[in-house]
């Protein structure tokens, strides 16, 4: 059974930076596209923040483009999200996600990022 475990969240002031990590286990991590989602307080839907495929091609939602960087280290089975110039509207629980097949999908438990002065 695959598992994703996020870390690195916390409280940061506007304009600050955080680096999130997601460690994968019990899966062929290097083969899959992996993504970061977030769910803001009071919202029911999770928003796709960024994803990276197995070739290293990346894609970002418009609101984070130029501020966030997604990367992966396949040797460490780890996904990263470097978040810069953070804004209060970036406050959310950030989740790691991957889809092995249409019927096999994994979510981490999330890590809370709070941007506030």
Steps between C-alpha positions, in 0.01 A plus 500: 500500500655827389538792734573871470611706799526878486702729723629856513185699564474770764431865572676757284462874447385641167792516262672209669597156371439137587620175347261206514609139462308183419663161548354207309527137603389162366469625142710551188514874564722585205244371249211723597381853465472651847320811607432747778143597579370737763175555685437843643310548828126482451526361148389149416696457180869435467684713245782367283808711575765337283607168355815344360517196274763231487697694239517808722246704308313733733173687502364762740169659575504866397485641852832341604695520174828684552482457879492122555737236367415130489782249478572136569792284610428149375800355685339615825139430393426860594292778353561865593317829480708812553258782578626859480334840535220340697167679526216462753292338225755217484380389843377141465566139575740377232469141378725276297326285238581238243297275273651160431203378294147631450395294800809540717554851633688619806460808714715608787344624823602856432710770661359835612645822363387822667606835358428775748661793674 
